[in-house]
Amino acid sequence: MSRRNNTHGTNLSNDQNADAEDNITLHEIAQQGNPMMNIVTRLLQQQNRLLEEMNRGGNAGNGGTLVTLEQFKKLGPPVFKGTTDPLTAEAWLKHIEKVFTAINCPNEQKVIFASFVLQDEADHWWDATSRILRTTLRENNPITWEMFTNAFNEKYFPDRVCFKMERDFLSLRQGSKSVAEYEEQFTSLSRFAASLIPDDESKGRRFLDGLHPDIQSKVEVLKLGRYADIVDRAMIAERSLEEVKKMRDAQNKQDQQSTSRDDGSIMHGTEEHNEVATKGNHENSSQKQNLLCTRCGKLHSGECFWKTGACFQCGQAGHKIKNCPNKLTSSTETLKEGSQNKRTRV
């Protein structure tokens, strides 16, 4: 019996010596200034404390069982290197919390697992912040997950950002955005204004107030109460308005083409008329130019009488204008008419 006890004691002593050697080795490595080894060292120390509590009859603080680092890494937790974009920081924290929920991670392990995926600027920040936080704790008391998230939000997602997001939510309007784009932005910002939309009905009213007037007027008359119904009807109204606009644009285009054809016909007719008129004027002008005699300088057709020697009175050859029989006849008739007029007056 005593030998068995001595053997057990010897084995226990050997195990303790081995653990001590491992711890010394890790401590020495950590002293070399390797940031990753610092994280691993803290993780092992935390695990050892939790195992000791369980051996004493305790359990994980949130009633769950301990999980391993490998279980945590299998779900692909995202690395966080620090950022100036508050929404990126918020997204990382939410992702990590989803991983913790999936593996049922105890609160006592969350801080050490989260710090394991911090790198670069974020790792330097947490290294300094955790030292400050430990000064406020009793010896061997771990930093809680609540303390980590408060410090993280103060650094990467401060209250001023939340206030700005709330103001952005209050001033949000659809404008030129589609209903889907407006709804996406509305949902993203609404979490910063939970006090303004405490229930589904008030959320729906706020969404309705920000819709484009043309869409709002079609949805408002339906007197809907549920947020999902208002969004659905707004999308239907948007599609309806788009179809009407397409039909109107097509009709306007058709009218413009018809008007262009009519204008073209009128212009073509006018051009033809102008062409005929121009041609006629040109012909008249040509005729006038042809009638202008280069010999006598007068307008007449045919050969010039000066050239042919014809009578300028009757146009016949053989006599001159002074001997023209037509001229004599014309003179006699004129004398007779004058004599008759005298008799009539007597």
Number of C-alpha atoms within 10 A of each C-alpha: 6 7 8 9 10 11 12 12 12 12 12 12 12 12 12 12 12 12 12 12 12 12 15 12 12 16 14 12 14 18 12 10 10 10 16 15 17 18 20 18 17 16 18 14 14 18 18 12 14 19 16 13 14 14 10 9 8 12 17 18 14 11 11 13 14 20 16 13 14 8 12 20 14 10 14 10 19 15 15 20 15 19 12 10 11 16 13 15 20 14 11 15 17 12 14 21 15 14 20 21 11 11 17 16 22 20 19 19 24 21 20 24 21 20 21 21 18 21 17 11 13 19 20 14 16 18 16 10 14 15 10 11 16 14 9 10 11 8 8 9 10 16 19 15 17 12 12 20 13 12 17 19 15 12 16 19 19 14 12 10 15 16 13 13 18 19 14 17 21 16 9 18 19 20 12 9 12 15 22 14 11 20 17 12 16 21 13 12 20 21 15 18 17 12 9 15 15 10 12 13 15 15 20 19 17 20 23 23 14 18 23 18 14 11 20 19 14 15 22 16 8 10 8 16 14 15 18 14 13 21 20 13 18 25 17 16 19 17 14 12 15 12 12 11 12 11 12 12 12 12 12 12 12 12 12 12 12 12 12 12 12 12 12 12 12 12 12 12 12 12 12 12 12 12 12 12 12 12 12 12 12 12 12 12 12 11 12 14 12 14 15 14 16 11 11 12 10 11 13 14 12 8 11 19 17 11 9 11 14 18 18 16 15 14 16 15 13 10 15 16 16 12 12 19 14 13 14 13 11 11 12 12 12 11 12 11 11 11 11 10 11 10 8 7 6 5
